[in-house]
Amino acid sequence: MKTGIHPENYRLVAFKDMSNDDVFITKSTAEAKENITVDGVEYPLIKLEISRTSHPFYTGKTKLIDTAGRIDKFKNKYKKFSKEEKKAE
């Protein structure tokens, strides 16, 4: 291994899955702005949207996402720029 290219600030960091409040601790160099106390010990906190405890691949469960609602919102928002409305004017 080359010397001087690897980070030296490895420390224990708590990662929290915000979808199910699962917390796991591992070594990381990630910068954290918050702290959390786990079993009486304070760790830097990194918040995650999804982790191994909530990802459908690992859990075998799928989540239904309301994509139709998002598509309708998009269409309504940009309806005024459509070609059909310009012809009517």
N, C-alpha and C positions, 0 to 999 in steps of 0.2 A: 504494500500500500504506500502511496505517496504521503509524505509528511506535510503537515500544514494546510491541507485542503479540507479536512473534516471538521465540523463544528465541535466546539468543546463545551458548549453550554447545555448538554443533555441533563435533564432533571425529570423527576416524576411529575406528571401532569394528569389532571382529571379531565376526561372527556365526558360530556353529558349529552345524551340523545334527548332533544327537546320534545320529540313526539311521544315518548313513553317514560321519560325521567330516569332512564337507565344510566348509571355512572360507572365508568371503568377507568382504571389508572394504568398508565404506561409511561415509558420514557419518551420524551419529545424535546425538540428545540423550538416549538411553536410559541410565539409571543401571546401572552394572555393579559387581559385587562381586569379580569375579575378573579376572585378566589372562592374556594368552596372547602368546607370542613367535612372530611370523611373519616369516620372512626376516630375522631379526636385529633386528626392531623390536617393541617391546612395545605391545600394544593392550588396551583394556578388552574383556572377553569377555561376550557375550550368548549363552546357550544356547537353541537352538530345538528343538522336537520334530519339526518338519517344515519343509522349505524347497523351493525350486524343483528341487533335485536329488533329492528323495525323494518329492515329491507325485505321486500317480498321474496327475493331469491332465497334468503336464508330462513325466513319464517314459513314459506309455503302459502302465505295468505296474500291475496291481492286486494288493493284498495280501489274503490270506484272513484274516479276523478270526474268532476263535472266539467267536461270539455265543451259540451254543447252550450252551456251558459256563457263560457268565455268567448266562443265563436260568435254567438248572438250579440254580445256586447261589442265585439270588434266590428261586426257588420253594421250595427246601429251607429257606432261612433263615426265610421267613415262612409256612411250612406250618402252624405252630401257631396262627396267627390265622385260619385258614380256617373257614368256616361248617360244613363237613362234620364236622370234628373236634369242634366244640362240640356237635353233635347226638349224637355217639357217647358223650359223657360223660354 
